[in-house]
Amino acid sequence: ARLWDAASGECLHALEGHQGIVYCAAFSPDSQQVVTASDDETARLWDAASGECLHTLEGHQGGVTCAAFSPDGQQVVTASYDKTARLWGAASGECLHTLEGHQGGVTCAAFSPDGQQVVTASGDGSARLWDAASGECLQTLEGHRDEVECAAFSPDGQQVVTASYDKTARLWGAASGECLHTLEGHR
């Protein structure tokens, strides 16, 4: 992965160390760190100013497809083809919780705006909502007819949107887990 100066287009740092494809990169909320997710079964936390690797997040048994910081920057969530997501301490690099229950690879993971929940999307055709403090599964969002590729919370945290290979997106109530709308029309 590389860090670029947006104004000049100059490469500031080459973040080297992964042994596989890098699928995802994201800044921490304060822009001081970057997290990368790789097919080498790891994620890495980097210092954005120096390009130094701070932590290698190891433990997944499949490629890491996605990584994101919590809104307060204290935690990182990773998603993996090993059918799990993991919550990590951003300062320590320690695994806090392993989110287990999906029957297919986890393609996406994201925090709610308040950082209290995580949503995961999976190749098993479902999404799940998790408590970020305990790692407990709160809701399973089922209804798609194919793999769920992406999931995200609305800015107010009241809804979740999922996108699927079944050519639909769905809106869900975050508290109830109820499908509110199926958005169709993609071919």
C-alpha positions in Angstrom: 0.0 0.0 0.0 1.1 3.6 -0.5 0.3 6.9 1.3 0.0 9.8 -1.1 -0.1 13.6 -0.6 -3.6 14.5 -1.9 -2.5 18.1 -2.9 0.7 17.2 -4.8 0.1 13.6 -5.8 3.5 12.8 -4.3 4.0 9.3 -2.7 4.9 9.9 1.0 5.4 6.3 2.1 5.3 2.8 0.6 3.8 0.6 3.3 5.8 -2.6 2.8 5.5 -5.9 4.6 2.4 -7.8 3.4 3.1 -11.0 1.6 -0.2 -11.0 -0.4 -2.6 -8.7 -2.2 -3.7 -5.7 -0.1 -7.5 -5.6 -0.3 -8.3 -2.6 1.8 -6.7 0.4 3.5 -8.3 3.0 5.9 -7.3 5.9 8.0 -7.9 6.2 11.7 -10.4 9.0 12.6 -7.5 11.3 13.6 -5.5 10.4 10.4 -2.5 9.4 12.6 -2.7 5.7 11.6 -3.6 3.5 8.6 -4.8 0.0 8.7 -4.3 -2.4 5.8 -6.0 -5.8 5.1 -4.3 -8.5 3.1 -4.7 -11.9 1.5 -1.6 -12.9 3.6 -4.1 -13.5 6.5 -3.0 -10.4 8.4 -3.9 -6.7 8.9 -1.3 -4.1 9.7 -1.4 -0.9 11.6 0.9 1.8 10.3 2.0 5.2 11.6 0.8 7.6 8.9 3.6 10.2 9.5 6.6 7.8 9.3 5.2 4.8 7.4 6.4 2.5 10.2 4.5 -0.7 10.9 3.2 -0.5 14.5 1.4 -3.8 14.8 0.7 -6.9 12.7 -2.7 -8.3 13.5 -2.4 -12.0 13.2 -4.9 -14.8 13.9 -7.1 -15.1 10.9 -6.9 -18.4 9.0 -7.9 -16.8 5.6 -7.3 -13.7 3.6 -8.3 -10.5 5.4 -10.8 -8.7 3.1 -11.6 -5.6 5.0 -10.4 -3.5 8.0 -11.8 -0.3 9.6 -11.3 1.8 12.7 -13.9 2.5 15.3 -15.2 6.1 15.4 -13.0 6.9 18.4 -10.0 5.2 16.9 -9.6 2.8 19.8 -10.5 -0.4 18.0 -10.1 -2.0 14.6 -12.4 -4.5 13.0 -11.2 -7.0 10.4 -13.2 -9.3 8.2 -11.8 -12.6 6.7 -12.5 -15.4 4.3 -12.0 -17.7 7.4 -15.7 -16.9 8.2 -14.9 -14.6 11.1 -14.4 -11.0 12.0 -12.1 -9.8 14.8 -12.0 -6.8 17.0 -8.6 -5.5 18.0 -7.2 -2.9 20.3 -5.6 -0.3 18.1 -3.0 0.7 20.7 -2.0 -2.8 21.7 -2.7 -4.8 18.5 -4.3 -7.5 20.7 -7.4 -9.4 19.6 -10.3 -8.5 21.9 -13.0 -10.6 20.3 -13.5 -13.1 17.5 -16.9 -12.7 15.9 -18.0 -16.3 14.9 -21.3 -17.5 13.3 -21.1 -16.8 9.6 -21.1 -19.9 7.4 -19.2 -18.2 4.6 -16.3 -15.8 4.2 -16.8 -12.4 5.8 -16.4 -9.8 3.0 -17.1 -6.5 4.9 -17.1 -5.2 8.5 -18.0 -1.7 9.7 -18.6 0.1 13.0 -21.8 1.9 13.8 -21.4 5.7 14.1 -21.4 5.5 17.9 -18.9 2.6 17.9 -21.2 0.4 20.0 -22.0 -2.1 17.2 -20.3 -3.8 14.2 -22.0 -5.0 11.1 -20.5 -7.9 9.0 -21.5 -9.1 5.5 -20.9 -12.6 4.4 -20.8 -15.0 1.5 -23.4 -17.1 3.4 -26.0 -14.6 2.2 -26.5 -12.8 5.6 -25.3 -9.9 7.5 -24.9 -9.8 11.3 -24.9 -7.1 13.9 -22.6 -7.5 16.9 -22.0 -5.8 20.2 -18.6 -4.2 19.9 -17.9 -4.4 23.7 -18.8 -8.1 24.2 -18.6 -9.6 20.7 -22.1 -11.0 21.1 -24.2 -11.4 18.0 -27.3 -9.2 18.3 -29.1 -9.8 15.0 -28.8 -11.9 11.9 -30.1 -10.1 8.8 -31.4 -12.8 6.4 -33.3 -12.4 3.2 -30.8 -12.0 0.4 -30.7 -14.9 -2.2 -27.0 -14.7 -2.7 -23.7 -13.5 -1.1 -23.8 -10.2 0.8 -20.8 -8.2 -0.4 -21.1 -5.0 1.6 -22.9 -3.6 4.7 -22.9 -0.2 6.3 -24.8 1.8 9.0 -26.7 4.9 8.2 -25.1 8.1 9.7 -27.7 8.1 12.6 -27.1 4.4 13.3 -30.7 3.6 13.0 -30.5 1.6 9.7 -28.2 -0.8 8.0 -27.8 -1.2 4.2 -26.6 -4.4 2.6 -25.6 -5.1 -1.0 -25.8 -8.5 -2.5 -24.8 -10.6 -5.6 -28.6 -11.1 -5.9 -28.7 -7.7 -7.6 -30.5 -6.0 -4.7 -29.7 -3.9 -1.7 -31.8 -4.0 1.5 -32.5 -1.5 4.2 -32.8 -3.0 7.7 -33.8 -1.6 11.1 -30.6 -1.7 13.2 -32.6 -2.3 16.5 -35.2 -4.7 15.1 -33.2 -6.6 12.4 -36.4 -6.2 10.3 -36.0 -5.7 6.5 -37.6 -2.3 5.8 -37.1 -2.1 2.0 -35.7 -4.2 -0.8 -34.1 -2.0 -3.4 -34.4 -3.6 -6.8 -33.6 -2.6 -10.4 -30.0 -3.5 -11.0 -29.5 -6.0 -13.8 
